[in-house]
Every structure is written in C-alpha cells, then in structure tokens.
Amino acid sequence: AIAPNGAEIRSSGAVFGEAGTGVAELRGLEPRTTYELTTDLGTTGSPDLVPGPVGSFRTFPTAGSTEPVTLVSTSCLQRGRMIGGRPLENFRHVSDTVPDLDLFMFLGDTIYSDVPLGLGFNGIGYGGDVDLYRREYSQALSDPDAHEFLSKSASLFMFDDHEIVNDYAEGEGTDRFKAGAKVWNEFVGGVNPDSNLTGTAFHYTFSIGNAEGFVFDTRTKRDHAQGVIVGREQLDDVIAWLIDTNNRRPNAFKFLVSPVGFSRNANIADGNWNCGCPDCITKDEAAASGVQCVNELDELLGFIVASGVKNVVMVSGDAHKASVFELEPGLFEISASPLDALASVPWGNDVDTVLYEEGSLNSVFAVYKVDDEAVNVFIYGSPANVLIPTCAILFGTLFFELVFLLICMRCRDDHMPFSGILAVGGILVFGAISIAMCAIALPLAGRDGDFEQPQFTFRIDAA
C-alpha cells in the first residue's frame, strides 16, 4: 500500500486457497488516508513474482472520533439470473452517487444459487458442491463494475438465504450450509472484522466515526418451528454490546444491521424477524396453535426501550423494496434492497408506522451521513433493468407453453394439415409479439437509472 507521501506499507502476504482467494492484513496505516494498492503474485517456494491486481482504499477516521462518515447499505444481486446474467452496472451508480463513501454494507444474497441455474444440482440449489458455489461467486464478482467498485471501497458483508437456498432455515449442520457458508467466507466474508462474540454464528461488530455497528447473522441459528431467528447467544451478545457501547459512547449512533427486515408489517410467517410459526403470522396466533414461539424481536425492542439506550438505528435488506418504519417511538428501521433484482410490493400492514415504502424500484441503496448531531438518510433507487427479466420470463414462458400445447394438439389430431397450420401460425404470431415486446423493453431496461436525486430523505437527530 502506497500513501500519498510515497510511504510504503507491506503485508506479510496471503496464501491463496482452493478458491483462488486470500486475505492480506496491512498494519500501521494512517487514519483518513487514501492508499494505492498493488499486489505481486507468485507460487509458493518460487522467488519469481508477477504484478497482480491493483486498487485503492481510504482508511477510517481515528477510532472513537466523531468525524463525519458516509455509509451505504443494500443487498440482493440476482443479476438477471433468470436470463443468464447481466452486468452489474448498479455498483457504478453507487460509486457515482456517493463519491465520499467510507463503508459499504452488503447484507446478503450476494449470489442466487437457486435461481434458476441452481435447480437440478443436488435437489434445489447447489447442495454441498463447493465448486458450483465458487463458480457463482467468481462470475458475479468478476463483473467489471462490481470488481471496480469493490477494489476501491471498504466493504462489510453478511449472508442471507439465497447464498444457500431460498428461505433456508435448516441450521448449520447440513452439507449445503457448510458448503455455502465456506465459499461465502472465501470470497467476501473473509474481509469482515473478526468476531469476538460468543457462539458459532457469523455476527460481528464494527466502528467508524460516530457510528458503532452490530451485524446480525439471521440464518445460522434460524429455526422456524421454534420461532428462533438469531438464537439466545446472539441476543445476549447484542444486549451486552448495546450496554457497553452506550456506556462508552452514549452519543454515538448504534446501528443494528440485519440481512432481513425487523418490521412487524411483513405478511410472511417465516420471513423477517417474525415469530417463525410456519402456519401463522402473529405471536398470538402462534400461541393459539400450540407452537412455541419465542419472539426475539419483542425482547430486543423491549430492552432498547426499557434500558434507555440512545441513538439506535435499525438497518436491513432482503425485502426488495425501499422502506422506513418507526418500530417504537423514535426507533426507526431503514430497509433498502435490491441492488440488482426484481422489485417487490409494499406489505400494506400497519403494525409499525410507515414513513416511506416503495416497491417499484429494482435497484435501491440507502446512504447514511453520520456526524455528532444526526444521521441523514438518503434512499436512492431506480426501476431500470426490471423490464429485461420480466419481458423474458413472461413472453418466453408463454411462448414455449403455446408451442408445447399446439404440438400436443397436433399429435392428437387426425387432421394433421389443419393442426400443423395452427401450430405454425401460433408460433409465428406469438413469437413476433414476444420479439416486438422485448425489442421495445430492452432499450428502456438497459438505460442507466435515475440516481441523481434521492427518492426519500430522512433525518434522525441525536438524543
């Protein structure tokens, strides 16, 4: 690493494993300094080195300072998997929109191992096949825009379900969890801070400027039958962390960061931080059904309110929409996703107060400008690119269904000429419609999104 004054700091090196990835540690860096990064690559036991990838990074402010910092959160990189992949230009939109970025928080679904190319390998998803997971990460992270962004941005990661399979809740003992978590750690998780917390979950903490953060792992201990989302050890850790952080830095903003949403407005029984009862949504319904439902969110929010911990900000991803909820008086959740995937729809419930909720954006990220007085939140988003997979899925599926139907009719009909004409005519007409619609959609879908102005702004003042 080369500082602006020409000073060099060298790492002792990194050993690249089977995935072709490694982590090198640099010590003695100056705070709030931009370094150019160069690498030399070689083979163990050989003195010969060749120039490797280059990049740059800016270090954090001095620990414990209240110097203003800028954070970004988002999640979900489906990257047009339904039609075979698409460049991740939305990374470029983040860097263009937030030139003063200090920390990028990516909160899960780095890959979609189950949509749809993962289907058919060891059941649903990639099972325990680490090579298939590695292929997915290599393809996603070698995208030019993703590579350019991540080579210059301090980043933290957490995994969610699609790194393994949709709505995964089978614990840490399965082959597919072990393989999925292993490869996630090889490609992105290895840069996270070492966790000094208890248990075997992947949760960890971070500190930058006037922001302290606790990042939850909502998959490793998840048990829908028992209503467990993070588990007892992780709850104890976050409560102890809140107490300690509030004692050390009462005026700092304490970010509780979760891959899945906190809001009780979610109308999905086994998602978010809901109680997890497979056949019910609310805690009362779970109790009435005889299912033991431990609502961890109630405990967490109850502790924050009762203990008087100040300046807590909840951050989440996963929902494929942009939202701001008030969970308790003065306690807000900002949810921003996806960075690149199909948008979802607003939940529409009113357990938590809705300050903002938008489901038409399929590229979303939230910006947090943190100083000693407030967190200023800016939510950016665009519907760009959503028409590509929509067009391909809708018209492509209907087209093949029509072909299949007409061929079957032809096979069953003794009047072969009439059925043949009908089949060919239907294929030509519907095929022409599909091509025309896609031709109209592609130029619109390929355009750069409108990220010049935020979709929503919000200010959280220090208590």
Secondary structure, DSSP 8 states (H G I E B T S, - for coil): -B-TTS-B---------TTS-------S--TT-EEEE--EEE-TT---EEE---EEEE---STT----EEEEEE--B-TTGGGT----THHHHHHHH-TT--EEEE-S-SS-TTSSTTTTSSSSS-TT-HHHHHHHHHHHHTSHHHHHHHTTS-EEE---STTTSTT--S-S-SHHHHHHHHHHHHHTGGGS----SSSSS--EEEEETTEEEEE---STT-BGGGTBSS-HHHHHHHHHHHHHHHHH-TTSEEEEEESS---TT---TTSTTS---TT-SSHHHHHHTT-----HHHHHHHHHHHHT--SEEEEE--SSSEEEEEEETTEEEEEE--SBS---------SSEEEEEE-S-SEEEEEEEE-SSEEEEEEEEE-TTTHHHHHHHHHHHHHHHHHHHHHHHHHH-S-HHHHHHHHHHHHHHHHHHHHHHHHHHHHHHTS----SS-SEEEEEE--
